[in-house]
């Protein structure tokens, strides 16, 4: 599997969504979808690390699959608003590297 940049992932998602007349959902719908996906991730984490094992009838989803779903919807959300995730990531890392540089115990 070829590694992709965030920009390449966003472009791939945009090509996929561009096939459909409906296009991207509105921001509030996108937020609802993202919340739904976070809930599904929480369920998987609880199944694997919490006190709630899966029922035999439940789907065999994984944390990896749920993180992938989140990455897809985050790409959709960013694309619909014209936001570069690479730029957003650079900005947030700058914030953490300055604001929190002395917050944690270094190895």
C-alpha angles and dihedrals in degrees: 000000000000118000115238133202119237088253091054091048091051091050091049091050090048091052090050095049090042090068091071130071091219092063120179122354120245115271095258091050089047090052090050090051091049091050090051091052092048087053091053090050090050090052092052092047090049090050093050102035106015136067097269113087119195121264115242089246095055123104119264096242119156135211087248092057092048092049088050090052089051092049090052095050092043088053090049091049093048093045093050090055097040093246122151109222090203090057092044090051093050090051094049093047090051088052093050093043091054107029097040101029092117099028100094134045109261122223 
